[in-house]
Amino acid sequence: MSTVMTRPGRLAAAGQWMQRHGSVIRGIQWVVVAVYALLIIVPAVMPLPDDSAHLWNNLTLAAQFVFWGIWWPFVLLSMVMLGRVWCGVLCPEGALAEFASKHGRGKAIPHWMRWGGWPFVAFGITTIYGQMVSVYQYPKAVLLVLGGSTVAAIVIGLLYGREKRVWCKYLCPVNGVFSLLARLAPFHYKVDEDAWRRSYKNGEHGHRVIPINCAPLVPLRNMKGASDCHMCGRCSGHRDAIALTWRAPSSEVVELGDKHASAWDTALILYGLLGIAIGAFHWTASRWFIDLKMFFATWLVDHDVTWPLQTNAPWFLFTHYPEQNDVFSWLDGTMVIGYILATALVYGTVLLLLLMGATRMLGRLSSVRLHHLTQALIPLAGAGVFLGLSATTLSLLRAEHVPLWWASDVRIGILAIANLWSAWLLWLVTRRYSERFVRRGLAMLWFAAALAVVDSAWWLMFWGWAPK
């Protein structure tokens, strides 16, 4: 029998506790479902808050603060600190998808759904559409975007799989992001392959092996790392071979990054998290956006083309709240889409070229090596999305006159830590491909330029374009 299972440490014991108390976890999930439903449905049917509303006396503002000020930023942080515990223990969409699958038709997962590009495409579409309808500001947009995603998860659950989270595995808009960030987590459910093989003869605890249901469809015997595991604890102790275990936070990226190398992961990091997401956060603060919009508006008026300046788009296409003096014209909405896509194209392509340069320093230009090196940017990519979302947190606190003198220093600290972490990961990854210090040092120079490009985006948003 495996030593790790006969004398489990505290962490392994925590995994065992989760396995034994699965009903408690399921109960917690349904509590979260109820709170989630309250926060996305009730504010959508209430009047928009007026100037006298505050976080503590208005459900709409409170829900806005919970979703965008606390919920999403710290869900991202939890991926890095705890792995995908959010997915396995708290996520309302996952719970509803699995419940629907239990009572659904149980059809086979279609081939089109298994396409590897869905995490990138779903993230991009959801992020851009959220900006088109101002999802951070208005409850009807929240109900449309988040509620629509939840309904889709339920429908997929009713159609495909049996007690599985097919939506989470293939179509969830943030599955790819969570998968990347979880690679940095300091622990995971580790499979003892020797113990697994012994279980074919010895069974589990000396008895017949009891099958388990892995809802996120992870092949447990071959499970490596934490990117796909939802950390629900159901498999803890399975075949006396699986235990919750500590690991170096760099280990999955460094040791498994070449095996998990994927062009779609690279696209999600460079053109998604460091492209589309930056554009989505940028445009509201960007002086370039305003200058471009004025240029196009002037050109349209000079050429007697006025329909793009009209503000008759429905709220579910472009932001339309006249009572709040917040209405997008067709030009505004098109500019938002164009600005985000252009930002993604510029930042993503520049970063790709710099990483290609770093790859070339280590030998011939290899796609596997390129994708592996790109994963070193995950800490900075995740930190950037956290900072972008936390800007909403700070704006809501600023409206309540909460002192924010500390915000700039915290942002600098987060960026500094993320830069150092990414650089350290890259240094460790380069050792997989060359022992020569000069080659690795030259690769680091190219990577340092990539870090500077990413940092420039956040400098512009938080300092360069800030009111003087």
C-alpha positions in Angstrom: 0.0 0.0 0.0 1.2 3.5 -0.8 3.0 5.2 2.1 1.3 8.5 1.3 -2.1 6.8 1.9 -1.2 4.9 5.0 0.2 7.9 6.8 -1.4 10.9 5.3 -0.2 14.4 6.1 -2.5 17.2 7.0 -3.0 18.2 3.4 -3.8 14.6 2.3 -6.2 14.4 5.3 -8.0 17.5 4.1 -8.5 15.8 0.8 -9.9 12.7 2.6 -12.2 15.0 4.6 -13.6 16.4 1.3 -14.1 12.9 0.0 -16.1 11.8 3.0 -18.1 15.0 3.2 -19.2 15.3 -0.4 -22.8 15.9 0.7 -21.7 19.0 2.6 -19.9 20.3 -0.4 -23.0 19.8 -2.6 -25.0 21.6 0.0 -22.6 24.6 -0.1 -22.9 24.6 -3.9 -26.7 25.0 -3.7 -26.4 27.8 -1.2 -24.1 29.6 -3.7 -26.6 28.9 -6.5 -29.3 30.6 -4.4 -27.1 33.6 -3.7 -26.0 33.8 -7.3 -29.6 33.7 -8.6 -30.6 36.4 -6.1 -27.8 38.7 -7.2 -28.3 38.4 -10.9 -32.1 38.3 -11.1 -33.4 40.7 -8.4 -31.3 43.8 -9.4 -32.3 43.3 -13.1 -36.0 44.0 -12.2 -35.3 46.9 -9.8 -34.9 50.5 -10.8 -31.3 51.7 -11.4 -29.8 53.3 -8.4 -29.9 57.1 -8.1 -27.2 59.5 -6.7 -28.3 58.9 -3.1 -27.7 55.1 -3.3 -24.8 53.4 -1.5 -23.4 49.9 -1.3 -25.0 49.2 2.0 -28.5 50.3 1.2 -29.0 49.4 -2.5 -29.0 45.8 -3.7 -28.0 46.7 -7.2 -24.8 48.5 -6.1 -24.2 45.7 -3.6 -24.5 43.0 -6.3 -22.3 45.0 -8.6 -19.6 45.2 -5.9 -20.0 41.5 -5.0 -19.7 40.3 -8.6 -17.1 42.6 -10.1 -15.4 44.0 -7.0 -15.0 40.8 -4.9 -16.3 37.7 -6.6 -14.4 37.6 -9.9 -11.1 39.2 -8.9 -10.7 36.8 -6.0 -11.9 33.8 -7.9 -8.9 34.4 -10.2 -6.7 34.8 -7.2 -8.0 31.5 -5.7 -7.0 29.6 -8.8 -3.3 30.6 -8.1 -3.5 29.9 -4.4 -5.9 26.9 -4.2 -6.2 25.4 -7.7 -9.7 25.1 -9.1 -11.4 24.7 -5.7 -13.9 27.3 -6.9 -14.9 25.1 -9.8 -15.3 21.9 -7.7 -16.8 23.4 -4.5 -18.5 26.7 -5.2 -19.2 27.4 -8.8 -23.0 27.7 -9.4 -22.8 26.9 -13.1 -20.8 23.7 -12.5 -23.3 22.5 -9.9 -26.3 23.3 -12.2 -24.6 21.7 -15.2 -23.9 18.5 -13.3 -27.4 18.4 -11.8 -29.0 18.8 -15.2 -26.7 16.1 -16.7 -27.9 13.7 -14.0 -31.5 14.1 -15.2 -30.8 14.8 -18.8 -30.7 12.8 -22.0 -27.1 11.5 -21.6 -26.1 11.9 -25.2 -22.5 11.4 -26.4 -20.4 14.5 -26.5 -20.3 15.6 -30.2 -17.1 16.0 -32.1 -17.6 19.8 -32.7 -17.6 20.4 -28.9 -14.2 18.8 -28.4 -12.5 21.5 -30.6 -9.5 22.9 -28.7 -10.2 26.5 -29.7 -13.4 26.9 -27.7 -11.7 28.3 -24.5 -10.1 31.1 -26.5 -13.1 31.8 -28.6 -15.6 31.7 -25.7 -13.4 34.0 -23.6 -13.0 36.5 -26.4 -16.7 36.6 -27.4 -17.8 36.9 -23.8 -15.3 39.6 -22.9 -16.1 41.8 -26.0 -19.8 41.3 -25.7 -19.6 42.3 -22.0 -18.0 45.6 -23.0 -20.6 46.2 -25.7 -23.4 46.0 -23.1 -21.4 47.5 -20.1 -21.7 44.3 -18.0 -19.7 45.8 -15.1 -22.2 48.7 -14.7 -25.8 47.4 -15.4 -27.8 44.5 -13.8 -29.7 43.7 -17.0 -26.4 43.2 -18.8 -25.2 41.0 -15.9 -28.4 38.9 -16.2 -27.9 38.6 -20.0 -24.2 37.7 -19.9 -23.9 35.6 -16.7 -27.5 34.3 -16.8 -27.2 33.4 -20.4 -24.0 31.5 -19.7 -25.8 29.6 -16.9 -28.8 28.8 -19.1 -26.4 27.4 -21.7 -24.6 25.3 -19.1 -27.9 23.8 -18.0 -29.0 23.1 -21.6 -25.7 21.4 -22.4 -26.0 19.4 -19.2 -29.5 18.3 -20.1 -28.3 17.1 -23.5 -24.9 15.6 -23.0 -23.1 13.3 -20.5 -24.4 11.6 -17.4 -23.6 13.4 -14.2 -20.8 15.2 -15.9 -19.8 18.8 -16.3 -19.5 18.8 -20.1 -20.1 22.6 -20.3 -17.2 23.2 -17.8 -14.9 20.9 -19.7 -15.4 22.3 -23.2 -17.4 25.5 -23.5 -17.2 27.5 -20.2 -15.8 31.0 -21.2 -13.3 31.0 -18.3 -12.3 27.3 -18.3 -9.2 28.1 -20.3 -8.2 31.0 -18.0 -8.8 28.8 -14.9 -6.8 26.0 -16.4 -3.8 28.3 -17.0 -3.9 29.9 -13.5 -4.3 26.6 -11.7 -0.9 25.5 -13.1 0.6 27.8 -10.6 -1.2 26.4 -7.5 1.0 25.1 -4.7 -0.8 21.7 -4.4 -2.8 19.2 -6.4 -4.2 15.7 -6.3 -1.3 13.5 -7.2 -1.6 10.1 -8.7 0.7 7.4 -7.4 1.0 5.2 -10.5 2.6 2.3 -8.7 -0.2 2.2 -6.1 -2.7 2.4 -9.0 -1.2 -0.6 -10.6 -1.2 -2.6 -7.3 -4.9 -1.8 -6.8 -5.7 -4.1 -9.8 -4.5 -7.0 -7.5 -5.0 -5.7 -4.0 -8.1 -3.6 -4.4 -8.8 -0.4 -2.4 -8.1 -0.7 1.3 -8.0 -4.5 0.7 -11.6 -4.4 -0.7 -13.1 -4.2 -4.2 -12.4 -0.8 -5.9 -15.4 1.4 -5.7 -15.9 3.4 -8.9 -16.1 7.2 -8.6 -17.6 9.9 -10.8 -15.2 12.5 -12.0 -17.6 15.1 -13.1 -15.1 17.3 -15.1 -14.1 14.3 -17.2 -10.4 14.1 -16.0 -8.7 10.7 -16.9 -7.7 10.1 -13.3 -5.1 7.4 -13.9 -3.1 9.7 -16.2 -3.9 12.9 -14.4 -0.8 15.2 -14.3 -1.0 18.6 -12.7 -3.9 20.7 -11.6 -5.0 22.4 -14.8 -8.1 20.2 -15.4 -8.8 19.0 -11.9 -11.7 20.8 -10.1 -10.3 19.9 -6.7 -13.7 18.6 -5.5 -12.0 15.8 -3.4 -14.2 12.9 -4.8 -11.2 11.0 -6.0 -9.1 11.4 -2.8 -7.9 7.9 -1.7 -9.2 6.3 -4.9 -7.4 3.0 -5.4 -5.2 4.0 -2.5 -3.4 6.1 -5.2 -4.6 9.7 -5.2 -3.8 12.2 -2.5 -3.9 16.0 -2.0 -0.2 16.9 -2.1 2.1 19.9 -1.9 4.3 20.8 -4.9 6.5 23.7 -6.0 4.3 26.4 -7.6 6.6 26.4 -10.7 6.6 22.6 -11.2 3.6 22.2 -13.6 4.7 24.9 -16.0 8.4 23.9 -15.9 8.1 20.1 -15.9 4.8 19.6 -17.8 4.7 22.7 -20.0 6.2 21.0 -23.0 3.8 18.0 -22.8 0.8 20.4 -22.4 2.1 22.8 -25.0 -0.8 24.0 -27.1 -1.2 26.7 -29.8 -4.6 27.5 -28.3 -3.1 28.0 -24.8 -0.6 30.4 -26.4 -3.4 32.2 -28.2 -5.3 32.5 -24.9 -2.3 33.9 -23.1 -1.1 36.3 -25.8 -4.2 37.4 -27.7 -6.7 36.7 -24.9 -5.4 37.6 -21.4 -2.7 40.0 -22.7 -4.7 41.3 -25.7 -8.5 41.2 -25.6 -8.6 41.6 -21.8 -6.2 44.6 -21.9 -8.3 46.2 -24.6 -11.5 45.7 -22.6 -9.9 47.4 -19.6 -8.1 50.1 -21.6 -10.8 51.7 -23.7 -12.6 53.5 -20.9 -9.4 55.2 -19.9 -7.7 55.6 -23.3 -7.1 59.0 -24.7 -6.4 57.3 -28.0 -9.9 55.9 -28.0 -11.4 59.4 -27.6 -9.2 60.9 -30.2 -10.0 58.1 -32.7 -13.8 58.5 -32.0 -13.7 62.2 -32.6 -11.7 61.7 -35.8 -14.3 59.3 -37.2 -17.3 61.3 -36.0 -15.9 64.4 -37.7 -15.2 62.5 -40.9 -18.8 61.1 -40.9 -20.3 64.5 -40.4 -18.1 66.1 -43.0 -19.3 63.4 -45.5 -22.9 63.7 -44.4 -23.1 60.2 -43.1 -25.0 60.5 -39.8 -26.7 57.1 -39.2 -23.6 55.7 -37.3 -24.1 58.6 -34.8 -27.6 57.6 -34.0 -28.3 56.1 -30.5 -31.2 53.7 -31.3 -29.4 50.4 -30.8 -31.2 48.1 -28.3 -29.6 47.7 -24.8 -28.8 44.0 -25.5 -26.6 45.0 -28.4 -25.0 48.2 -27.3 -25.3 50.1 -24.0 -28.5 52.1 -23.9 -29.5 53.7 -20.6 -30.8 57.3 -21.4 -31.8 57.8 -17.8 -28.2 57.4 -16.8 -26.9 59.5 -19.7 -25.1 56.4 -20.9 -26.0 55.6 -24.5 -23.8 54.1 -27.2 -24.2 55.2 -30.7 -23.5 52.7 -33.5 -20.1 54.4 -33.9 -19.4 54.0 -30.1 -20.2 50.3 -30.1 -18.2 49.7 -33.3 -15.3 51.6 -31.9 -15.3 49.5 -28.7 -15.2 46.3 -30.7 -12.5 47.6 -33.0 -10.4 49.0 -30.2 -10.4 45.8 -28.3 -9.6 43.7 -31.4 -6.8 46.1 -32.5 -5.3 46.1 -29.0 -5.3 42.3 -29.0 -3.7 42.1 -32.4 -1.0 44.6 -31.6 -0.1 43.4 -28.1 -0.5 39.7 -29.0 1.6 39.9 -32.1 4.4 41.9 -30.6 4.6 39.5 -27.7 4.6 36.5 -30.0 7.5 38.0 -32.0 9.5 38.6 -28.8 8.9 35.1 -27.6 9.9 33.7 -30.9 13.1 35.6 -30.5 13.6 34.1 -27.0 12.9 30.6 -28.5 15.4 31.1 -31.2 18.1 31.9 -28.7 17.8 28.4 -27.3 18.2 26.7 -30.7 16.0 26.2 -33.7 12.6 27.8 -33.8 10.3 25.0 -32.3 6.6 25.4 -31.8 6.7 23.2 -28.7 9.4 25.3 -27.2 7.6 28.5 -28.1 4.4 27.3 -26.4 6.4 26.2 -23.4 8.1 29.6 -23.0 4.8 31.4 -23.4 3.5 29.7 -20.3 6.0 31.7 -18.3 3.8 34.7 -18.8 0.9 33.2 -16.9 1.7 35.0 -13.6 1.8 38.4 -15.3 -1.3 37.7 -17.4 -3.3 36.6 -14.4 -2.1 39.6 -12.3 -3.1 41.9 -15.1 -6.7 40.6 -15.3 -6.9 40.8 -11.5 -5.7 44.4 -11.6 -8.2 45.3 -14.4 -11.1 43.8 -12.5 -10.0 45.4 -9.2 -10.3 48.8 -10.9 -14.0 48.3 -10.7 -13.6 47.5 -7.0 -11.7 50.7 -6.4 -14.1 52.9 -8.4 -17.0 51.6 -6.3 -15.1 52.3 -3.1 -14.1 55.7 -4.4 -17.7 56.6 -4.9 -18.2 55.8 -1.2 -15.3 58.1 -0.3 -13.1 55.3 1.0 -9.4 56.5 1.2 -7.5 54.8 -1.6 -4.0 56.3 -1.1 -2.6 52.8 -0.9 -3.9 51.6 -4.3 -1.0 52.7 -6.5 1.6 51.1 -4.2 -0.4 47.9 -4.1 -0.6 47.8 -7.9 3.1 48.4 -8.3 3.7 45.6 -5.8 1.5 43.1 -7.6 3.1 43.9 -10.9 6.6 43.6 -9.4 5.8 40.2 -7.9 4.2 39.0 -11.1 7.1 40.1 -13.3 9.6 38.4 -11.0 7.6 35.2 -11.0 7.3 35.2 -14.7 11.0 35.8 -15.1 11.8 33.1 -12.7 9.6 30.6 -14.6 11.2 31.5 -17.8 14.7 31.0 -16.4 13.7 27.5 -15.1 12.0 26.7 -18.5 15.1 27.6 -20.4 17.1 25.1 -18.4 15.0 22.4 -20.0 16.4 23.3 -23.4 20.0 24.5 -22.8 22.6 24.4 -20.1 24.6 27.2 -21.7 24.3 30.4 -19.6 24.8 32.7 -22.6 21.9 31.2 -24.5 19.6 31.3 -21.5 20.7 34.9 -20.8 19.9 36.0 -24.3 16.5 34.3 -24.1 15.9 36.2 -20.9 16.7 39.5 -22.6 14.0 38.9 -25.2 11.6 37.8 -22.5 12.4 41.0 -20.5 11.3 43.0 -23.5 8.0 41.1 -23.5 7.5 41.8 -19.8 8.1 45.5 -20.5 5.5 45.5 -23.3 2.9 44.0 -20.9 3.9 46.5 -18.2 3.5 49.4 -20.6 -0.2 48.5 -20.9 -0.8 48.8 -17.2 1.3 51.9 -16.9 -0.9 53.6 -19.5 -4.1 52.6 -17.8 -3.2 53.4 -14.2 -0.6 56.2 -14.6 -0.1 57.4 -18.1 -3.8 58.2 -18.8 -4.7 59.1 -15.2 -6.0 62.6 -14.6 -3.2 64.9 -13.6 
